[in-house]
Amino acid sequence: MRTLITLTLATVVALAGCAAAAPPAPAAVPQLTVQVLETLPHDPAAFTQGLEFSGATLYEGTGLVGQSSVRAGAPGQPPTTRVDLPAPLFGEGITVTGPTLWQLTWQNGVAIERDARTLAELRRVPYDGEGWGLCHDGGRLVMSDGSDRLTFRDPATFAVTGEVTVHYGEQTFSQLNELECAGGAVYANVWQTDRILRIDPATGEVTGQITAAGLLTPAQASAADVLNGIAAVPGTDEFLITGKLWPVMFRVKFVPAS
C-alpha cells in the first residue's frame, strides 16, 4: 500500500486515525528479530513496492503516479536497466518467473508482463480488485491485495487458482503488503508497521512474526516512509529489506528474539 507524501504530518496523523487499524501482533507465534549483517545504499526517491532477486540481479518495483518504475541491477548500485510507468499507472509488487517479470498496479486493474532481461512490456492482463504484493513459489504466483487473503495465480495466464486466509487460530491478519516467497514460506510486510509475517502458504497460518523496528537513524526516519521490501538472497538464509523512500537497505538474518 502507499501513503501520500505531500500531506502534512497533521493530516497524515488524522488519516491514520480514520484508516483501518493494523492487526494486532499474534501473541503465541514464534517471535523473531533482524540481525543486521550489512548496510547498503538505496535510492531515497524510490517508493519501494516490490523487491526480489533473480540470480545476482536485484529487481525493484516502485510506486506513485508519475514516479512508478521497474529497475534491475546489482544490490547497492544504481540500476543498469530501468523502465518507467506512464500516468495514471501506480506500480506495485513484482516477481520474476524465469524469462519474464510480472508487475502489479494498485488500482488500475492490470498486471504487466515484462521481459526480465530488458524490462520491455510484453502484455497486460486485467484482474479484479487492488494489487499490493507479488511473489512466486515455483509453480504459482502468490498475490496480496491488502485484505487478509493470499491469492494464487497461474504464472502463464495470471488466472486465479486458489486462495488462503492468513490467520493464527481464530485471528486473521489484513494489510498484507509486499511479499517474498522463500524456503516454502511467504513473508509479508504488514502495512504501516515494522512487522513481517512468515506464513505457511498451504494453510495460511502465521508461523512467525519478525520485528524490524529501529533500523533507521532518527535523521533517516524523518524523511522515510514505511518498511516495505523483502528479497531472499539466493543460496543463503539471508534477506535484503528496505522501505519506501529509505536511503539504505539492510542485509539481514531473521533470528529468534531474545
Secondary structure, 3 states (H helix, E strand, C coil): CCCCCCCCHHHHHHHHHHCCCCCCCCCCCCEEEEEEEEEEECCCCCCEEEEEEECCEEEEEECCCCCCEEEEECCCCCCCEEEECCCCCCEEEEEEECCEEEEEECCCCEEEEEECCCCCEEEEEECCCCCCCEEECCCCEEEECCCCEEEEECCCCCCEEEEEECEECCEECCCEEEEEEECCEEEEEECCCCEEEEECCCCCEEEEEEECCCCCCHHHHHCCCCEEEEEECCCCCEEEEEECCCCEEEEEEEEECC
